[in-house]
Amino acid sequence: MPTYVYRVIKKDGSLGDTFEVQQRMADAPLAKHPQTGEEVVRVVQAPMVCGSARDGSAKQGGSGHSCGSGCGCG
């Protein structure tokens, strides 16, 4: 299941803390914080794209790239 990042919207309209929630892709985005009931918005993030080989032999563009996230891309 994907993990989505949400940000709390404070009563004055400013942005508050962020938190992560695992949801199915088919689930509707949250409108309220699960524990506090505060209003929230989902933060749009770029997906992590990396090599596909689990043995660490995948390279991006032949440059020996390693993203440092432990995904095995380099």
N, CA, C and O atoms as a Maestro MAE file, in Angstrom:
{
 s_m_m2io_version
 :::
 2.0.0
}

f_m_ct {
 s_m_title
 :::
 protein
 m_atom[296] {
  # First column is atom index #
  i_m_mmod_type
  r_m_x_coord
  r_m_y_coord
  r_m_z_coord
  i_m_residue_number
  s_m_chain_name
  s_m_pdb_residue_name
  s_m_pdb_atom_name
  i_m_atomic_number
  :::
  1 25 0.842 -1.175 0.000 1 A "MET " " N  " 7
  2 3 0.000 0.000 0.000 1 A "MET " " CA " 6
  3 2 0.888 1.239 0.000 1 A "MET " " C  " 6
  4 15 1.900 1.278 0.699 1 A "MET " " O  " 8
  5 25 0.518 2.237 -0.770 2 A "PRO " " N  " 7
  6 3 1.327 3.457 -0.805 2 A "PRO " " CA " 6
  7 2 1.211 4.249 0.500 2 A "PRO " " C  " 6
  8 15 0.212 4.173 1.215 2 A "PRO " " O  " 8
  9 25 2.254 4.999 0.776 3 A "THR " " N  " 7
  10 3 2.267 5.907 1.925 3 A "THR " " CA " 6
  11 2 2.078 7.319 1.405 3 A "THR " " C  " 6
  12 15 2.806 7.763 0.516 3 A "THR " " O  " 8
  13 25 1.097 8.027 1.960 4 A "TYR " " N  " 7
  14 3 0.816 9.405 1.562 4 A "TYR " " CA " 6
  15 2 1.201 10.355 2.685 4 A "TYR " " C  " 6
  16 15 1.072 10.024 3.864 4 A "TYR " " O  " 8
  17 25 1.673 11.538 2.311 5 A "VAL " " N  " 7
  18 3 2.055 12.567 3.271 5 A "VAL " " CA " 6
  19 2 0.950 13.607 3.327 5 A "VAL " " C  " 6
  20 15 0.459 14.063 2.294 5 A "VAL " " O  " 8
  21 25 0.566 13.975 4.536 6 A "TYR " " N  " 7
  22 3 -0.457 14.998 4.759 6 A "TYR " " CA " 6
  23 2 0.120 16.107 5.613 6 A "TYR " " C  " 6
  24 15 1.062 15.894 6.377 6 A "TYR " " O  " 8
  25 25 -0.455 17.302 5.479 7 A "ARG " " N  " 7
  26 3 -0.044 18.453 6.285 7 A "ARG " " CA " 6
  27 2 -1.274 19.048 6.947 7 A "ARG " " C  " 6
  28 15 -2.310 19.233 6.308 7 A "ARG " " O  " 8
  29 25 -1.150 19.347 8.234 8 A "VAL " " N  " 7
  30 3 -2.227 19.953 9.008 8 A "VAL " " CA " 6
  31 2 -2.386 21.414 8.597 8 A "VAL " " C  " 6
  32 15 -1.400 22.120 8.385 8 A "VAL " " O  " 8
  33 25 -3.632 21.855 8.486 9 A "ILE " " N  " 7
  34 3 -3.933 23.271 8.254 9 A "ILE " " CA " 6
  35 2 -4.441 23.834 9.575 9 A "ILE " " C  " 6
  36 15 -5.482 23.411 10.078 9 A "ILE " " O  " 8
  37 25 -3.701 24.793 10.136 10 A "LYS " " N  " 7
  38 3 -4.084 25.386 11.418 10 A "LYS " " CA " 6
  39 2 -5.298 26.289 11.243 10 A "LYS " " C  " 6
  40 15 -5.660 26.649 10.123 10 A "LYS " " O  " 8
  41 25 -5.919 26.648 12.356 11 A "LYS " " N  " 7
  42 3 -7.129 27.482 12.318 11 A "LYS " " CA " 6
  43 2 -6.892 28.840 11.669 11 A "LYS " " C  " 6
  44 15 -7.818 29.414 11.095 11 A "LYS " " O  " 8
  45 25 -5.655 29.372 11.748 12 A "ASP " " N  " 7
  46 3 -5.357 30.662 11.128 12 A "ASP " " CA " 6
  47 2 -5.005 30.534 9.645 12 A "ASP " " C  " 6
  48 15 -4.690 31.528 8.991 12 A "ASP " " O  " 8
  49 25 -5.058 29.310 9.117 13 A "GLY " " N  " 7
  50 3 -4.786 29.072 7.701 13 A "GLY " " CA " 6
  51 2 -3.352 28.703 7.394 13 A "GLY " " C  " 6
  52 15 -3.046 28.317 6.266 13 A "GLY " " O  " 8
  53 25 -2.462 28.813 8.371 14 A "SER " " N  " 7
  54 3 -1.064 28.446 8.142 14 A "SER " " CA " 6
  55 2 -0.919 26.919 8.175 14 A "SER " " C  " 6
  56 15 -1.806 26.201 8.636 14 A "SER " " O  " 8
  57 25 0.210 26.456 7.679 15 A "LEU " " N  " 7
  58 3 0.458 25.015 7.620 15 A "LEU " " CA " 6
  59 2 1.128 24.532 8.894 15 A "LEU " " C  " 6
  60 15 2.016 25.193 9.432 15 A "LEU " " O  " 8
  61 25 0.697 23.383 9.368 16 A "GLY " " N  " 7
  62 3 1.250 22.796 10.584 16 A "GLY " " CA " 6
  63 2 2.106 21.588 10.286 16 A "GLY " " C  " 6
  64 15 2.763 21.514 9.248 16 A "GLY " " O  " 8
  65 25 2.092 20.642 11.208 17 A "ASP " " N  " 7
  66 3 2.919 19.436 11.126 17 A "ASP " " CA " 6
  67 2 2.516 18.552 9.949 17 A "ASP " " C  " 6
  68 15 1.395 18.625 9.444 17 A "ASP " " O  " 8
  69 25 3.466 17.713 9.528 18 A "THR " " N  " 7
  70 3 3.194 16.723 8.483 18 A "THR " " CA " 6
  71 2 3.154 15.341 9.120 18 A "THR " " C  " 6
  72 15 3.754 15.117 10.172 18 A "THR " " O  " 8
  73 25 2.451 14.421 8.486 19 A "PHE " " N  " 7
  74 3 2.395 13.037 8.944 19 A "PHE " " CA " 6
  75 2 2.144 12.141 7.748 19 A "PHE " " C  " 6
  76 15 1.706 12.603 6.694 19 A "PHE " " O  " 8
  77 25 2.421 10.866 7.914 20 A "GLU " " N  " 7
  78 3 2.249 9.886 6.837 20 A "GLU " " CA " 6
  79 2 1.136 8.910 7.178 20 A "GLU " " C  " 6
  80 15 0.928 8.566 8.341 20 A "GLU " " O  " 8
  81 25 0.425 8.470 6.148 21 A "VAL " " N  " 7
  82 3 -0.646 7.493 6.301 21 A "VAL " " CA " 6
  83 2 -0.555 6.494 5.152 21 A "VAL " " C  " 6
  84 15 -0.403 6.885 3.995 21 A "VAL " " O  " 8
  85 25 -0.648 5.207 5.472 22 A "GLN " " N  " 7
  86 3 -0.722 4.198 4.420 22 A "GLN " " CA " 6
  87 2 -2.185 4.042 4.036 22 A "GLN " " C  " 6
  88 15 -3.042 3.781 4.881 22 A "GLN " " O  " 8
  89 25 -2.457 4.207 2.731 23 A "GLN " " N  " 7
  90 3 -3.815 4.092 2.206 23 A "GLN " " CA " 6
  91 2 -3.775 3.360 0.886 23 A "GLN " " C  " 6
  92 15 -2.762 3.356 0.187 23 A "GLN " " O  " 8
  93 25 -4.902 2.735 0.553 24 A "ARG " " N  " 7
  94 3 -5.021 2.168 -0.785 24 A "ARG " " CA " 6
  95 2 -5.155 3.322 -1.774 24 A "ARG " " C  " 6
  96 15 -5.631 4.400 -1.416 24 A "ARG " " O  " 8
  97 25 -4.740 3.097 -2.999 25 A "MET " " N  " 7
  98 3 -4.840 4.135 -4.025 25 A "MET " " CA " 6
  99 2 -6.301 4.506 -4.290 25 A "MET " " C  " 6
  100 15 -6.593 5.636 -4.681 25 A "MET " " O  " 8
  101 25 -7.212 3.563 -4.080 26 A "ALA " " N  " 7
  102 3 -8.628 3.803 -4.332 26 A "ALA " " CA " 6
  103 2 -9.303 4.593 -3.204 26 A "ALA " " C  " 6
  104 15 -10.416 5.088 -3.382 26 A "ALA " " O  " 8
  105 25 -8.638 4.717 -2.040 27 A "ASP " " N  " 7
  106 3 -9.216 5.455 -0.918 27 A "ASP " " CA " 6
  107 2 -9.246 6.953 -1.210 27 A "ASP " " C  " 6
  108 15 -8.350 7.487 -1.865 27 A "ASP " " O  " 8
  109 25 -10.270 7.612 -0.725 28 A "ALA " " N  " 7
  110 3 -10.351 9.070 -0.850 28 A "ALA " " CA " 6
  111 2 -9.306 9.710 0.060 28 A "ALA " " C  " 6
  112 15 -9.004 9.172 1.126 28 A "ALA " " O  " 8
  113 25 -8.746 10.863 -0.351 29 A "PRO " " N  " 7
  114 3 -7.796 11.559 0.524 29 A "PRO " " CA " 6
  115 2 -8.455 11.951 1.848 29 A "PRO " " C  " 6
  116 15 -9.653 12.226 1.902 29 A "PRO " " O  " 8
  117 25 -7.653 11.972 2.905 30 A "LEU " " N  " 7
  118 3 -8.165 12.393 4.200 30 A "LEU " " CA " 6
  119 2 -8.526 13.873 4.172 30 A "LEU " " C  " 6
  120 15 -7.884 14.654 3.469 30 A "LEU " " O  " 8
  121 25 -9.539 14.263 4.927 31 A "ALA " " N  " 7
  122 3 -9.905 15.665 5.099 31 A "ALA " " CA " 6
  123 2 -9.583 16.129 6.516 31 A "ALA " " C  " 6
  124 15 -9.403 17.322 6.761 31 A "ALA " " O  " 8
  125 25 -9.511 15.168 7.458 32 A "LYS " " N  " 7
  126 3 -9.251 15.461 8.870 32 A "LYS " " CA " 6
  127 2 -8.155 14.547 9.396 32 A "LYS " " C  " 6
  128 15 -8.016 13.410 8.944 32 A "LYS " " O  " 8
  129 25 -7.379 15.043 10.345 33 A "HIS " " N  " 7
  130 3 -6.344 14.244 10.997 33 A "HIS " " CA " 6
  131 2 -7.018 13.098 11.754 33 A "HIS " " C  " 6
  132 15 -7.999 13.331 12.460 33 A "HIS " " O  " 8
  133 25 -6.517 11.871 11.623 34 A "PRO " " N  " 7
  134 3 -7.172 10.720 12.243 34 A "PRO " " CA " 6
  135 2 -7.299 10.806 13.775 34 A "PRO " " C  " 6
  136 15 -8.275 10.306 14.335 34 A "PRO " " O  " 8
  137 25 -6.332 11.429 14.456 35 A "GLN " " N  " 7
  138 3 -6.394 11.518 15.913 35 A "GLN " " CA " 6
  139 2 -6.942 12.850 16.419 35 A "GLN " " C  " 6
  140 15 -7.720 12.870 17.373 35 A "GLN " " O  " 8
  141 25 -6.551 13.960 15.797 36 A "THR " " N  " 7
  142 3 -6.904 15.277 16.342 36 A "THR " " CA " 6
  143 2 -8.140 15.890 15.705 36 A "THR " " C  " 6
  144 15 -8.761 16.777 16.290 36 A "THR " " O  " 8
  145 25 -8.508 15.427 14.503 37 A "GLY " " N  " 7
  146 3 -9.657 15.996 13.808 37 A "GLY " " CA " 6
  147 2 -9.363 17.312 13.109 37 A "GLY " " C  " 6
  148 15 -10.266 17.928 12.545 37 A "GLY " " O  " 8
  149 25 -8.099 17.752 13.140 38 A "GLU " " N  " 7
  150 3 -7.729 18.996 12.457 38 A "GLU " " CA " 6
  151 2 -7.836 18.807 10.944 38 A "GLU " " C  " 6
  152 15 -7.688 17.695 10.437 38 A "GLU " " O  " 8
  153 25 -8.092 19.895 10.237 39 A "GLU " " N  " 7
  154 3 -8.174 19.857 8.783 39 A "GLU " " CA " 6
  155 2 -6.786 19.577 8.209 39 A "GLU " " C  " 6
  156 15 -5.782 20.078 8.718 39 A "GLU " " O  " 8
  157 25 -6.739 18.763 7.132 40 A "VAL " " N  " 7
  158 3 -5.464 18.411 6.506 40 A "VAL " " CA " 6
  159 2 -5.571 18.491 4.982 40 A "VAL " " C  " 6
  160 15 -6.661 18.463 4.412 40 A "VAL " " O  " 8
  161 25 -4.408 18.590 4.348 41 A "VAL " " N  " 7
  162 3 -4.304 18.489 2.884 41 A "VAL " " CA " 6
  163 2 -3.217 17.469 2.572 41 A "VAL " " C  " 6
  164 15 -2.245 17.333 3.316 41 A "VAL " " O  " 8
  165 25 -3.391 16.754 1.465 42 A "ARG " " N  " 7
  166 3 -2.373 15.793 1.045 42 A "ARG " " CA " 6
  167 2 -1.273 16.546 0.300 42 A "ARG " " C  " 6
  168 15 -1.549 17.406 -0.537 42 A "ARG " " O  " 8
  169 25 -0.028 16.210 0.619 43 A "VAL " " N  " 7
  170 3 1.139 16.832 0.007 43 A "VAL " " CA " 6
  171 2 1.492 16.047 -1.251 43 A "VAL " " C  " 6
  172 15 1.673 14.831 -1.191 43 A "VAL " " O  " 8
  173 25 1.591 16.726 -2.381 44 A "VAL " " N  " 7
  174 3 1.947 16.063 -3.639 44 A "VAL " " CA " 6
  175 2 3.457 15.882 -3.671 44 A "VAL " " C  " 6
  176 15 4.218 16.833 -3.496 44 A "VAL " " O  " 8
  177 25 3.872 14.650 -3.896 45 A "GLN " " N  " 7
  178 3 5.286 14.325 -3.956 45 A "GLN " " CA " 6
  179 2 5.581 13.536 -5.219 45 A "GLN " " C  " 6
  180 15 4.740 12.783 -5.709 45 A "GLN " " O  " 8
  181 25 6.789 13.720 -5.740 46 A "ALA " " N  " 7
  182 3 7.221 12.954 -6.902 46 A "ALA " " CA " 6
  183 2 7.461 11.515 -6.470 46 A "ALA " " C  " 6
  184 15 7.986 11.281 -5.382 46 A "ALA " " O  " 8
  185 25 7.085 10.547 -7.303 47 A "PRO " " N  " 7
  186 3 7.343 9.151 -6.937 47 A "PRO " " CA " 6
  187 2 8.830 8.849 -6.982 47 A "PRO " " C  " 6
  188 15 9.570 9.450 -7.761 47 A "PRO " " O  " 8
  189 25 9.268 7.915 -6.145 48 A "MET " " N  " 7
  190 3 10.667 7.501 -6.164 48 A "MET " " CA " 6
  191 2 10.833 6.490 -7.294 48 A "MET " " C  " 6
  192 15 10.213 5.427 -7.280 48 A "MET " " O  " 8
  193 25 11.657 6.818 -8.253 49 A "VAL " " N  " 7
  194 3 11.925 5.926 -9.374 49 A "VAL " " CA " 6
  195 2 13.389 5.537 -9.300 49 A "VAL " " C  " 6
  196 15 14.268 6.396 -9.230 49 A "VAL " " O  " 8
  197 25 13.641 4.254 -9.314 50 A "CYS " " N  " 7
  198 3 15.009 3.784 -9.162 50 A "CYS " " CA " 6
  199 2 15.189 2.490 -9.950 50 A "CYS " " C  " 6
  200 15 14.278 2.063 -10.660 50 A "CYS " " O  " 8
  201 25 16.337 1.880 -9.831 51 A "GLY " " N  " 7
  202 3 16.615 0.645 -10.530 51 A "GLY " " CA " 6
  203 2 15.703 -0.479 -10.071 51 A "GLY " " C  " 6
  204 15 15.092 -0.398 -9.005 51 A "GLY " " O  " 8
  205 25 15.612 -1.520 -10.873 52 A "SER " " N  " 7
  206 3 14.683 -2.593 -10.554 52 A "SER " " CA " 6
  207 2 15.367 -3.874 -10.093 52 A "SER " " C  " 6
  208 15 14.695 -4.762 -9.569 52 A "SER " " O  " 8
  209 25 16.658 -3.996 -10.268 53 A "ALA " " N  " 7
  210 3 17.336 -5.235 -9.888 53 A "ALA " " CA " 6
  211 2 17.533 -5.284 -8.378 53 A "ALA " " C  " 6
  212 15 18.053 -4.338 -7.787 53 A "ALA " " O  " 8
  213 25 17.125 -6.372 -7.759 54 A "ARG " " N  " 7
  214 3 17.247 -6.501 -6.305 54 A "ARG " " CA " 6
  215 2 18.685 -6.788 -5.870 54 A "ARG " " C  " 6
  216 15 19.026 -6.618 -4.699 54 A "ARG " " O  " 8
  217 25 19.522 -7.218 -6.804 55 A "ASP " " N  " 7
  218 3 20.890 -7.547 -6.416 55 A "ASP " " CA " 6
  219 2 21.815 -6.344 -6.449 55 A "ASP " " C  " 6
  220 15 23.015 -6.485 -6.212 55 A "ASP " " O  " 8
  221 25 21.271 -5.134 -6.745 56 A "GLY " " N  " 7
  222 3 22.080 -3.926 -6.752 56 A "GLY " " CA " 6
  223 2 22.796 -3.677 -8.053 56 A "GLY " " C  " 6
  224 15 23.613 -2.760 -8.131 56 A "GLY " " O  " 8
  225 25 22.518 -4.471 -9.096 57 A "SER " " N  " 7
  226 3 23.250 -4.310 -10.347 57 A "SER " " CA " 6
  227 2 22.605 -3.324 -11.304 57 A "SER " " C  " 6
  228 15 23.204 -3.010 -12.332 57 A "SER " " O  " 8
  229 25 21.417 -2.824 -11.016 58 A "ALA " " N  " 7
  230 3 20.738 -1.892 -11.924 58 A "ALA " " CA " 6
  231 2 21.430 -0.540 -11.897 58 A "ALA " " C  " 6
  232 15 21.816 -0.060 -10.831 58 A "ALA " " O  " 8
  233 25 21.584 0.057 -13.026 59 A "LYS " " N  " 7
  234 3 22.210 1.372 -13.162 59 A "LYS " " CA " 6
  235 2 21.268 2.265 -13.946 59 A "LYS " " C  " 6
  236 15 20.532 1.792 -14.812 59 A "LYS " " O  " 8
  237 25 21.290 3.555 -13.645 60 A "GLN " " N  " 7
  238 3 20.482 4.495 -14.410 60 A "GLN " " CA " 6
  239 2 21.387 5.239 -15.376 60 A "GLN " " C  " 6
  240 15 22.377 5.848 -14.969 60 A "GLN " " O  " 8
  241 25 21.051 5.188 -16.633 61 A "GLY " " N  " 7
  242 3 21.806 5.909 -17.650 61 A "GLY " " CA " 6
  243 2 23.237 5.439 -17.792 61 A "GLY " " C  " 6
  244 15 24.047 6.126 -18.414 61 A "GLY " " O  " 8
  245 25 23.571 4.291 -17.236 62 A "GLY " " N  " 7
  246 3 24.926 3.774 -17.366 62 A "GLY " " CA " 6
  247 2 25.944 4.568 -16.563 62 A "GLY " " C  " 6
  248 15 27.146 4.368 -16.740 62 A "GLY " " O  " 8
  249 25 25.495 5.472 -15.675 63 A "SER " " N  " 7
  250 3 26.426 6.323 -14.957 63 A "SER " " CA " 6
  251 2 26.813 5.759 -13.608 63 A "SER " " C  " 6
  252 15 27.608 6.371 -12.894 63 A "SER " " O  " 8
  253 25 26.267 4.597 -13.233 64 A "GLY " " N  " 7
  254 3 26.566 4.032 -11.936 64 A "GLY " " CA " 6
  255 2 25.850 4.775 -10.815 64 A "GLY " " C  " 6
  256 15 26.306 4.763 -9.672 64 A "GLY " " O  " 8
  257 25 24.746 5.413 -11.131 65 A "HIS " " N  " 7
  258 3 23.969 6.188 -10.163 65 A "HIS " " CA " 6
  259 2 23.579 5.351 -8.963 65 A "HIS " " C  " 6
  260 15 23.216 4.183 -9.104 65 A "HIS " " O  " 8
  261 25 23.652 5.934 -7.809 66 A "SER " " N  " 7
  262 3 23.142 5.317 -6.587 66 A "SER " " CA " 6
  263 2 22.431 6.398 -5.807 66 A "SER " " C  " 6
  264 15 23.053 7.384 -5.414 66 A "SER " " O  " 8
  265 25 21.150 6.236 -5.576 67 A "CYS " " N  " 7
  266 3 20.384 7.306 -4.956 67 A "CYS " " CA " 6
  267 2 20.562 7.373 -3.451 67 A "CYS " " C  " 6
  268 15 20.140 8.353 -2.838 67 A "CYS " " O  " 8
  269 25 21.170 6.373 -2.834 68 A "GLY " " N  " 7
  270 3 21.427 6.418 -1.406 68 A "GLY " " CA " 6
  271 2 20.226 6.075 -0.554 68 A "GLY " " C  " 6
  272 15 20.300 6.180 0.670 68 A "GLY " " O  " 8
  273 25 19.110 5.665 -1.161 69 A "SER " " N  " 7
  274 3 17.929 5.365 -0.373 69 A "SER " " CA " 6
  275 2 17.818 3.895 -0.015 69 A "SER " " C  " 6
  276 15 16.836 3.486 0.604 69 A "SER " " O  " 8
  277 25 18.787 3.107 -0.384 70 A "GLY " " N  " 7
  278 3 18.750 1.692 -0.063 70 A "GLY " " CA " 6
  279 2 17.867 0.881 -0.984 70 A "GLY " " C  " 6
  280 15 17.492 -0.240 -0.639 70 A "GLY " " O  " 8
  281 25 17.518 1.422 -2.168 71 A "CYS " " N  " 7
  282 3 16.619 0.716 -3.070 71 A "CYS " " CA " 6
  283 2 17.354 -0.253 -3.979 71 A "CYS " " C  " 6
  284 15 16.712 -1.011 -4.707 71 A "CYS " " O  " 8
  285 25 18.659 -0.252 -3.960 72 A "GLY " " N  " 7
  286 3 19.415 -1.193 -4.770 72 A "GLY " " CA " 6
  287 2 19.659 -0.723 -6.190 72 A "GLY " " C  " 6
  288 15 19.877 -1.548 -7.077 72 A "GLY " " O  " 8
  289 25 19.630 0.578 -6.429 73 A "CYS " " N  " 7
  290 3 19.790 1.053 -7.807 73 A "CYS " " CA " 6
  291 2 21.254 1.186 -8.202 73 A "CYS " " C  " 6
  292 15 21.533 1.448 -9.372 73 A "CYS " " O  " 8
  293 25 22.155 1.027 -7.329 74 A "GLY " " N  " 7
  294 3 23.519 1.212 -7.750 74 A "GLY " " CA " 6
  295 2 24.423 0.408 -6.974 74 A "GLY " " C  " 6
  296 15 25.632 0.444 -7.202 74 A "GLY " " O  " 8
  :::
 }
 m_bond[295] {
  # First column is bond index #
  i_m_from
  i_m_to
  i_m_order
  :::
  1 1 2 1
  2 2 3 1
  3 3 4 2
  4 3 5 1
  5 5 6 1
  6 6 7 1
  7 7 8 2
  8 7 9 1
  9 9 10 1
  10 10 11 1
  11 11 12 2
  12 11 13 1
  13 13 14 1
  14 14 15 1
  15 15 16 2
  16 15 17 1
  17 17 18 1
  18 18 19 1
  19 19 20 2
  20 19 21 1
  21 21 22 1
  22 22 23 1
  23 23 24 2
  24 23 25 1
  25 25 26 1
  26 26 27 1
  27 27 28 2
  28 27 29 1
  29 29 30 1
  30 30 31 1
  31 31 32 2
  32 31 33 1
  33 33 34 1
  34 34 35 1
  35 35 36 2
  36 35 37 1
  37 37 38 1
  38 38 39 1
  39 39 40 2
  40 39 41 1
  41 41 42 1
  42 42 43 1
  43 43 44 2
  44 43 45 1
  45 45 46 1
  46 46 47 1
  47 47 48 2
  48 47 49 1
  49 49 50 1
  50 50 51 1
  51 51 52 2
  52 51 53 1
  53 53 54 1
  54 54 55 1
  55 55 56 2
  56 55 57 1
  57 57 58 1
  58 58 59 1
  59 59 60 2
  60 59 61 1
  61 61 62 1
  62 62 63 1
  63 63 64 2
  64 63 65 1
  65 65 66 1
  66 66 67 1
  67 67 68 2
  68 67 69 1
  69 69 70 1
  70 70 71 1
  71 71 72 2
  72 71 73 1
  73 73 74 1
  74 74 75 1
  75 75 76 2
  76 75 77 1
  77 77 78 1
  78 78 79 1
  79 79 80 2
  80 79 81 1
  81 81 82 1
  82 82 83 1
  83 83 84 2
  84 83 85 1
  85 85 86 1
  86 86 87 1
  87 87 88 2
  88 87 89 1
  89 89 90 1
  90 90 91 1
  91 91 92 2
  92 91 93 1
  93 93 94 1
  94 94 95 1
  95 95 96 2
  96 95 97 1
  97 97 98 1
  98 98 99 1
  99 99 100 2
  100 99 101 1
  101 101 102 1
  102 102 103 1
  103 103 104 2
  104 103 105 1
  105 105 106 1
  106 106 107 1
  107 107 108 2
  108 107 109 1
  109 109 110 1
  110 110 111 1
  111 111 112 2
  112 111 113 1
  113 113 114 1
  114 114 115 1
  115 115 116 2
  116 115 117 1
  117 117 118 1
  118 118 119 1
  119 119 120 2
  120 119 121 1
  121 121 122 1
  122 122 123 1
  123 123 124 2
  124 123 125 1
  125 125 126 1
  126 126 127 1
  127 127 128 2
  128 127 129 1
  129 129 130 1
  130 130 131 1
  131 131 132 2
  132 131 133 1
  133 133 134 1
  134 134 135 1
  135 135 136 2
  136 135 137 1
  137 137 138 1
  138 138 139 1
  139 139 140 2
  140 139 141 1
  141 141 142 1
  142 142 143 1
  143 143 144 2
  144 143 145 1
  145 145 146 1
  146 146 147 1
  147 147 148 2
  148 147 149 1
  149 149 150 1
  150 150 151 1
  151 151 152 2
  152 151 153 1
  153 153 154 1
  154 154 155 1
  155 155 156 2
  156 155 157 1
  157 157 158 1
  158 158 159 1
  159 159 160 2
  160 159 161 1
  161 161 162 1
  162 162 163 1
  163 163 164 2
  164 163 165 1
  165 165 166 1
  166 166 167 1
  167 167 168 2
  168 167 169 1
  169 169 170 1
  170 170 171 1
  171 171 172 2
  172 171 173 1
  173 173 174 1
  174 174 175 1
  175 175 176 2
  176 175 177 1
  177 177 178 1
  178 178 179 1
  179 179 180 2
  180 179 181 1
  181 181 182 1
  182 182 183 1
  183 183 184 2
  184 183 185 1
  185 185 186 1
  186 186 187 1
  187 187 188 2
  188 187 189 1
  189 189 190 1
  190 190 191 1
  191 191 192 2
  192 191 193 1
  193 193 194 1
  194 194 195 1
  195 195 196 2
  196 195 197 1
  197 197 198 1
  198 198 199 1
  199 199 200 2
  200 199 201 1
  201 201 202 1
  202 202 203 1
  203 203 204 2
  204 203 205 1
  205 205 206 1
  206 206 207 1
  207 207 208 2
  208 207 209 1
  209 209 210 1
  210 210 211 1
  211 211 212 2
  212 211 213 1
  213 213 214 1
  214 214 215 1
  215 215 216 2
  216 215 217 1
  217 217 218 1
  218 218 219 1
  219 219 220 2
  220 219 221 1
  221 221 222 1
  222 222 223 1
  223 223 224 2
  224 223 225 1
  225 225 226 1
  226 226 227 1
  227 227 228 2
  228 227 229 1
  229 229 230 1
  230 230 231 1
  231 231 232 2
  232 231 233 1
  233 233 234 1
  234 234 235 1
  235 235 236 2
  236 235 237 1
  237 237 238 1
  238 238 239 1
  239 239 240 2
  240 239 241 1
  241 241 242 1
  242 242 243 1
  243 243 244 2
  244 243 245 1
  245 245 246 1
  246 246 247 1
  247 247 248 2
  248 247 249 1
  249 249 250 1
  250 250 251 1
  251 251 252 2
  252 251 253 1
  253 253 254 1
  254 254 255 1
  255 255 256 2
  256 255 257 1
  257 257 258 1
  258 258 259 1
  259 259 260 2
  260 259 261 1
  261 261 262 1
  262 262 263 1
  263 263 264 2
  264 263 265 1
  265 265 266 1
  266 266 267 1
  267 267 268 2
  268 267 269 1
  269 269 270 1
  270 270 271 1
  271 271 272 2
  272 271 273 1
  273 273 274 1
  274 274 275 1
  275 275 276 2
  276 275 277 1
  277 277 278 1
  278 278 279 1
  279 279 280 2
  280 279 281 1
  281 281 282 1
  282 282 283 1
  283 283 284 2
  284 283 285 1
  285 285 286 1
  286 286 287 1
  287 287 288 2
  288 287 289 1
  289 289 290 1
  290 290 291 1
  291 291 292 2
  292 291 293 1
  293 293 294 1
  294 294 295 1
  295 295 296 2
  :::
 }
}
